[in-house]
Amino acid sequence: MRISTAGPSSAAVGARSAQRSSAGLGSTLLIAFALALAAGSGRTSLTPDATGAHPMSTDVTVRDNPELSRYEVYSGEELAGFAQYTVEGNRVSLTHTETDPEFAGRGLAGRLVGEALEDLRGKEREVLPYCPYVRKFLAKHPEYVDLVPQEERAGFGL
């Protein structure tokens, strides 16, 4: 999967805020978000949770789609990304993670990988993280490294 770190421009967010300029909390939050973007590099400074999900990720679900050999992340009813895998015996190779650029910066890839790893743990599967994003996720979340067989960890830089 891929995660773009670029968010909407502060001008675009500001324009949307102006379009929604009715008084109330919603407008206040949009203006605060626009100011945060203008002050930063295109992303807010909100911290992801333990699964890697960004606090702005709402109405997000992750599903295993065994027919396509992938975990899928949905924002509402819209497919936002997937993590491709292959299965050989008790081992699951995570080979590729991708999210639609439209959903970039929402923490969906982290949520996808975190929930996929939780699901694989529940199924008592071993994980081979061939996907660079999954390896990066594992490096940041050592609580999942035990899913990678001990004899394979060095080969994945873990």
PyRosetta script that sets phi, psi and omega in degrees:
from pyrosetta import init, pose_from_sequence

init()
pose = pose_from_sequence("MRISTAGPSSAAVGARSAQRSSAGLGSTLLIAFALALAAGSGRTSLTPDATGAHPMSTDVTVRDNPELSRYEVYSGEELAGFAQYTVEGNRVSLTHTETDPEFAGRGLAGRLVGEALEDLRGKEREVLPYCPYVRKFLAKHPEYVDLVPQEERAGFGL")
pose.set_psi(1, 163.3)
pose.set_omega(1, -178.9)
pose.set_phi(2, -128.3)
pose.set_psi(2, 145.4)
pose.set_omega(2, 178.3)
pose.set_phi(3, -131.3)
pose.set_psi(3, 118.8)
pose.set_omega(3, 176.0)
pose.set_phi(4, -86.4)
pose.set_psi(4, 137.8)
pose.set_omega(4, -179.2)
pose.set_phi(5, -93.2)
pose.set_psi(5, -4.7)
pose.set_omega(5, -178.9)
pose.set_phi(6, -80.8)
pose.set_psi(6, 130.1)
pose.set_omega(6, 176.7)
pose.set_phi(7, -103.1)
pose.set_psi(7, -176.2)
pose.set_omega(7, 178.1)
pose.set_phi(8, -65.7)
pose.set_psi(8, 153.3)
pose.set_omega(8, 178.8)
pose.set_phi(9, -68.6)
pose.set_psi(9, 154.7)
pose.set_omega(9, 179.8)
pose.set_phi(10, -63.4)
pose.set_psi(10, -31.3)
pose.set_omega(10, 177.5)
pose.set_phi(11, -64.9)
pose.set_psi(11, -41.8)
pose.set_omega(11, 179.3)
pose.set_phi(12, -65.2)
pose.set_psi(12, -42.4)
pose.set_omega(12, 179.1)
pose.set_phi(13, -66.2)
pose.set_psi(13, -42.4)
pose.set_omega(13, 178.5)
pose.set_phi(14, -60.7)
pose.set_psi(14, -39.8)
pose.set_omega(14, 178.0)
pose.set_phi(15, -63.5)
pose.set_psi(15, -41.9)
pose.set_omega(15, 177.6)
pose.set_phi(16, -64.7)
pose.set_psi(16, -37.4)
pose.set_omega(16, 179.2)
pose.set_phi(17, -63.6)
pose.set_psi(17, -41.9)
pose.set_omega(17, -179.8)
pose.set_phi(18, -64.5)
pose.set_psi(18, -37.8)
pose.set_omega(18, 178.9)
pose.set_phi(19, -64.6)
pose.set_psi(19, -28.8)
pose.set_omega(19, -178.3)
pose.set_phi(20, -106.3)
pose.set_psi(20, 40.6)
pose.set_omega(20, -168.8)
pose.set_phi(21, -81.2)
pose.set_psi(21, 17.5)
pose.set_omega(21, 175.3)
pose.set_phi(22, -63.5)
pose.set_psi(22, 147.0)
pose.set_omega(22, -178.2)
pose.set_phi(23, -65.7)
pose.set_psi(23, 149.5)
pose.set_omega(23, 176.5)
pose.set_phi(24, 136.0)
pose.set_psi(24, 177.6)
pose.set_omega(24, -176.8)
pose.set_phi(25, -61.8)
pose.set_psi(25, -39.6)
pose.set_omega(25, -179.4)
pose.set_phi(26, -57.1)
pose.set_psi(26, -45.7)
pose.set_omega(26, 179.0)
pose.set_phi(27, -65.0)
pose.set_psi(27, -41.3)
pose.set_omega(27, 179.7)
pose.set_phi(28, -60.8)
pose.set_psi(28, -44.1)
pose.set_omega(28, 179.5)
pose.set_phi(29, -64.9)
pose.set_psi(29, -39.7)
pose.set_omega(29, 178.8)
pose.set_phi(30, -64.7)
pose.set_psi(30, -40.7)
pose.set_omega(30, 178.9)
pose.set_phi(31, -65.7)
pose.set_psi(31, -42.9)
pose.set_omega(31, 178.7)
pose.set_phi(32, -61.4)
pose.set_psi(32, -40.7)
pose.set_omega(32, 178.2)
pose.set_phi(33, -63.9)
pose.set_psi(33, -42.7)
pose.set_omega(33, 179.0)
pose.set_phi(34, -61.9)
pose.set_psi(34, -41.7)
pose.set_omega(34, 178.7)
pose.set_phi(35, -65.2)
pose.set_psi(35, -39.6)
pose.set_omega(35, 177.9)
pose.set_phi(36, -62.7)
pose.set_psi(36, -40.4)
pose.set_omega(36, 178.3)
pose.set_phi(37, -67.4)
pose.set_psi(37, -41.4)
pose.set_omega(37, -179.3)
pose.set_phi(38, -64.1)
pose.set_psi(38, -34.3)
pose.set_omega(38, -178.6)
pose.set_phi(39, -78.9)
pose.set_psi(39, -21.0)
pose.set_omega(39, -175.4)
pose.set_phi(40, -108.7)
pose.set_psi(40, -153.7)
pose.set_omega(40, -175.5)
pose.set_phi(41, -103.9)
pose.set_psi(41, 27.0)
pose.set_omega(41, -177.8)
pose.set_phi(42, 100.7)
pose.set_psi(42, -0.9)
pose.set_omega(42, 177.9)
pose.set_phi(43, -133.2)
pose.set_psi(43, 151.9)
pose.set_omega(43, 174.2)
pose.set_phi(44, -80.0)
pose.set_psi(44, 169.5)
pose.set_omega(44, -179.0)
pose.set_phi(45, -98.3)
pose.set_psi(45, 14.6)
pose.set_omega(45, 179.6)
pose.set_phi(46, -63.1)
pose.set_psi(46, 144.3)
pose.set_omega(46, -174.4)
pose.set_phi(47, -94.9)
pose.set_psi(47, 134.6)
pose.set_omega(47, 175.9)
pose.set_phi(48, -64.8)
pose.set_psi(48, 156.1)
pose.set_omega(48, 176.6)
pose.set_phi(49, -83.0)
pose.set_psi(49, -171.4)
pose.set_omega(49, -174.3)
pose.set_phi(50, -61.7)
pose.set_psi(50, -27.7)
pose.set_omega(50, 179.7)
pose.set_phi(51, -89.4)
pose.set_psi(51, -0.7)
pose.set_omega(51, -179.4)
pose.set_phi(52, 95.1)
pose.set_psi(52, -0.3)
pose.set_omega(52, -178.1)
pose.set_phi(53, -75.8)
pose.set_psi(53, 137.7)
pose.set_omega(53, 177.4)
pose.set_phi(54, -79.5)
pose.set_psi(54, 141.3)
pose.set_omega(54, -178.2)
pose.set_phi(55, -57.3)
pose.set_psi(55, -21.8)
pose.set_omega(55, -179.3)
pose.set_phi(56, -80.2)
pose.set_psi(56, -7.1)
pose.set_omega(56, -178.4)
pose.set_phi(57, -79.2)
pose.set_psi(57, 102.4)
pose.set_omega(57, 178.0)
pose.set_phi(58, -117.0)
pose.set_psi(58, 156.1)
pose.set_omega(58, -179.9)
pose.set_phi(59, 53.0)
pose.set_psi(59, 48.0)
pose.set_omega(59, -179.2)
pose.set_phi(60, -111.1)
pose.set_psi(60, 133.8)
pose.set_omega(60, 175.9)
pose.set_phi(61, -130.9)
pose.set_psi(61, 148.6)
pose.set_omega(61, 176.0)
pose.set_phi(62, -119.3)
pose.set_psi(62, 133.0)
pose.set_omega(62, -178.7)
pose.set_phi(63, -133.6)
pose.set_psi(63, 143.7)
pose.set_omega(63, 171.5)
pose.set_phi(64, -83.9)
pose.set_psi(64, 129.7)
pose.set_omega(64, 176.1)
pose.set_phi(65, -117.9)
pose.set_psi(65, 84.5)
pose.set_omega(65, -175.0)
pose.set_phi(66, -63.1)
pose.set_psi(66, -26.7)
pose.set_omega(66, 178.5)
pose.set_phi(67, -62.8)
pose.set_psi(67, -33.4)
pose.set_omega(67, 178.9)
pose.set_phi(68, -103.0)
pose.set_psi(68, 4.3)
pose.set_omega(68, -179.3)
pose.set_phi(69, 52.3)
pose.set_psi(69, 54.9)
pose.set_omega(69, 178.5)
pose.set_phi(70, -159.2)
pose.set_psi(70, 153.9)
pose.set_omega(70, 168.4)
pose.set_phi(71, -92.0)
pose.set_psi(71, 141.4)
pose.set_omega(71, -178.6)
pose.set_phi(72, -123.1)
pose.set_psi(72, 142.4)
pose.set_omega(72, 175.8)
pose.set_phi(73, -112.8)
pose.set_psi(73, 133.4)
pose.set_omega(73, -179.7)
pose.set_phi(74, -118.2)
pose.set_psi(74, 138.9)
pose.set_omega(74, 169.9)
pose.set_phi(75, -107.3)
pose.set_psi(75, 108.1)
pose.set_omega(75, -169.5)
pose.set_phi(76, 66.2)
pose.set_psi(76, -126.0)
pose.set_omega(76, 178.3)
pose.set_phi(77, -100.2)
pose.set_psi(77, 2.7)
pose.set_omega(77, -174.4)
pose.set_phi(78, -96.7)
pose.set_psi(78, 127.7)
pose.set_omega(78, 176.2)
pose.set_phi(79, -64.9)
pose.set_psi(79, 122.0)
pose.set_omega(79, -176.9)
pose.set_phi(80, -107.0)
pose.set_psi(80, -19.8)
pose.set_omega(80, -179.3)
pose.set_phi(81, 177.2)
pose.set_psi(81, 177.9)
pose.set_omega(81, -178.8)
pose.set_phi(82, -155.7)
pose.set_psi(82, 159.8)
pose.set_omega(82, 173.3)
pose.set_phi(83, -125.2)
pose.set_psi(83, 110.5)
pose.set_omega(83, -177.6)
pose.set_phi(84, -76.7)
pose.set_psi(84, 145.4)
pose.set_omega(84, 177.9)
pose.set_phi(85, -146.2)
pose.set_psi(85, 162.4)
pose.set_omega(85, 169.7)
pose.set_phi(86, -126.7)
pose.set_psi(86, 154.2)
pose.set_omega(86, -178.4)
pose.set_phi(87, -123.4)
pose.set_psi(87, 131.0)
pose.set_omega(87, 174.0)
pose.set_phi(88, -136.8)
pose.set_psi(88, 105.5)
pose.set_omega(88, -176.5)
pose.set_phi(89, 65.3)
pose.set_psi(89, -125.6)
pose.set_omega(89, -179.4)
pose.set_phi(90, -93.1)
pose.set_psi(90, 2.4)
pose.set_omega(90, -177.2)
pose.set_phi(91, -103.9)
pose.set_psi(91, 135.7)
pose.set_omega(91, 177.4)
pose.set_phi(92, -115.5)
pose.set_psi(92, 120.2)
pose.set_omega(92, 176.7)
pose.set_phi(93, -94.1)
pose.set_psi(93, 116.7)
pose.set_omega(93, 175.2)
pose.set_phi(94, -88.2)
pose.set_psi(94, 113.1)
pose.set_omega(94, -167.8)
pose.set_phi(95, -105.5)
pose.set_psi(95, -25.8)
pose.set_omega(95, -175.1)
pose.set_phi(96, -160.9)
pose.set_psi(96, 135.5)
pose.set_omega(96, 176.4)
pose.set_phi(97, -125.0)
pose.set_psi(97, 135.8)
pose.set_omega(97, -177.0)
pose.set_phi(98, -148.3)
pose.set_psi(98, 139.1)
pose.set_omega(98, 170.8)
pose.set_phi(99, -127.7)
pose.set_psi(99, 151.1)
pose.set_omega(99, 177.9)
pose.set_phi(100, -66.6)
pose.set_psi(100, 132.9)
pose.set_omega(100, -179.7)
pose.set_phi(101, -55.2)
pose.set_psi(101, -26.0)
pose.set_omega(101, 178.2)
pose.set_phi(102, -59.8)
pose.set_psi(102, -25.4)
pose.set_omega(102, -176.5)
pose.set_phi(103, -104.5)
pose.set_psi(103, 11.5)
pose.set_omega(103, -177.2)
pose.set_phi(104, -60.5)
pose.set_psi(104, 146.8)
pose.set_omega(104, 174.4)
pose.set_phi(105, 80.6)
pose.set_psi(105, 7.3)
pose.set_omega(105, -178.7)
pose.set_phi(106, -102.1)
pose.set_psi(106, -0.2)
pose.set_omega(106, 179.6)
pose.set_phi(107, 78.5)
pose.set_psi(107, 15.8)
pose.set_omega(107, -175.5)
pose.set_phi(108, -70.5)
pose.set_psi(108, -34.5)
pose.set_omega(108, 179.0)
pose.set_phi(109, -64.9)
pose.set_psi(109, -43.1)
pose.set_omega(109, 177.4)
pose.set_phi(110, -63.5)
pose.set_psi(110, -41.6)
pose.set_omega(110, 177.5)
pose.set_phi(111, -62.8)
pose.set_psi(111, -44.3)
pose.set_omega(111, 179.3)
pose.set_phi(112, -58.7)
pose.set_psi(112, -52.2)
pose.set_omega(112, -177.0)
pose.set_phi(113, -66.9)
pose.set_psi(113, -42.8)
pose.set_omega(113, 179.3)
pose.set_phi(114, -60.2)
pose.set_psi(114, -45.0)
pose.set_omega(114, -179.4)
pose.set_phi(115, -72.3)
pose.set_psi(115, -33.9)
pose.set_omega(115, 175.7)
pose.set_phi(116, -62.6)
pose.set_psi(116, -44.5)
pose.set_omega(116, 179.0)
pose.set_phi(117, -64.1)
pose.set_psi(117, -39.0)
pose.set_omega(117, 176.3)
pose.set_phi(118, -62.1)
pose.set_psi(118, -42.4)
pose.set_omega(118, 179.0)
pose.set_phi(119, -63.7)
pose.set_psi(119, -43.2)
pose.set_omega(119, 179.7)
pose.set_phi(120, -66.5)
pose.set_psi(120, -35.6)
pose.set_omega(120, 175.5)
pose.set_phi(121, -62.2)
pose.set_psi(121, -45.6)
pose.set_omega(121, 179.2)
pose.set_phi(122, -61.7)
pose.set_psi(122, -29.1)
pose.set_omega(122, 178.4)
pose.set_phi(123, -89.5)
pose.set_psi(123, 2.8)
pose.set_omega(123, -179.4)
pose.set_phi(124, 56.5)
pose.set_psi(124, 43.6)
pose.set_omega(124, 178.5)
pose.set_phi(125, -98.9)
pose.set_psi(125, 152.6)
pose.set_omega(125, 171.5)
pose.set_phi(126, -92.6)
pose.set_psi(126, 151.2)
pose.set_omega(126, -175.2)
pose.set_phi(127, -120.2)
pose.set_psi(127, 134.3)
pose.set_omega(127, 172.2)
pose.set_phi(128, -114.6)
pose.set_psi(128, 107.7)
pose.set_omega(128, -173.9)
pose.set_phi(129, -87.1)
pose.set_psi(129, 76.9)
pose.set_omega(129, 177.9)
pose.set_phi(130, -72.3)
pose.set_psi(130, -27.6)
pose.set_omega(130, 179.5)
pose.set_phi(131, -70.7)
pose.set_psi(131, 128.0)
pose.set_omega(131, 179.7)
pose.set_phi(132, -58.3)
pose.set_psi(132, -36.8)
pose.set_omega(132, 179.6)
pose.set_phi(133, -65.4)
pose.set_psi(133, -40.9)
pose.set_omega(133, 179.2)
pose.set_phi(134, -64.2)
pose.set_psi(134, -41.5)
pose.set_omega(134, 177.0)
pose.set_phi(135, -61.3)
pose.set_psi(135, -42.8)
pose.set_omega(135, 178.6)
pose.set_phi(136, -62.8)
pose.set_psi(136, -41.5)
pose.set_omega(136, 177.5)
pose.set_phi(137, -60.9)
pose.set_psi(137, -46.3)
pose.set_omega(137, 179.7)
pose.set_phi(138, -61.3)
pose.set_psi(138, -38.4)
pose.set_omega(138, 178.6)
pose.set_phi(139, -63.1)
pose.set_psi(139, -34.0)
pose.set_omega(139, 179.6)
pose.set_phi(140, -84.9)
pose.set_psi(140, -18.1)
pose.set_omega(140, -176.5)
pose.set_phi(141, -129.3)
pose.set_psi(141, 74.6)
pose.set_omega(141, -175.3)
pose.set_phi(142, -61.8)
pose.set_psi(142, -13.9)
pose.set_omega(142, 178.4)
pose.set_phi(143, -65.9)
pose.set_psi(143, -11.5)
pose.set_omega(143, 178.3)
pose.set_phi(144, -104.4)
pose.set_psi(144, -8.5)
pose.set_omega(144, -175.5)
pose.set_phi(145, -61.2)
pose.set_psi(145, -28.1)
pose.set_omega(145, 179.3)
pose.set_phi(146, -62.2)
pose.set_psi(146, -15.7)
pose.set_omega(146, 176.8)
pose.set_phi(147, -72.0)
pose.set_psi(147, -24.2)
pose.set_omega(147, 178.2)
pose.set_phi(148, -84.9)
pose.set_psi(148, 126.2)
pose.set_omega(148, -179.7)
pose.set_phi(149, -54.5)
pose.set_psi(149, 137.4)
pose.set_omega(149, -177.1)
pose.set_phi(150, -49.8)
pose.set_psi(150, -44.7)
pose.set_omega(150, -177.0)
pose.set_phi(151, -70.0)
pose.set_psi(151, -11.2)
pose.set_omega(151, -179.2)
pose.set_phi(152, -102.6)
pose.set_psi(152, -13.8)
pose.set_omega(152, -172.0)
pose.set_phi(153, -60.5)
pose.set_psi(153, -46.1)
pose.set_omega(153, -178.3)
pose.set_phi(154, -59.6)
pose.set_psi(154, -38.0)
pose.set_omega(154, 178.7)
pose.set_phi(155, -64.0)
pose.set_psi(155, -22.2)
pose.set_omega(155, 178.5)
pose.set_phi(156, -103.6)
pose.set_psi(156, 6.3)
pose.set_omega(156, 179.0)
pose.set_phi(157, 73.3)
pose.set_psi(157, 27.7)
pose.set_omega(157, -178.0)
pose.set_phi(158, -111.3)
pose.dump_pdb("model.pdb")
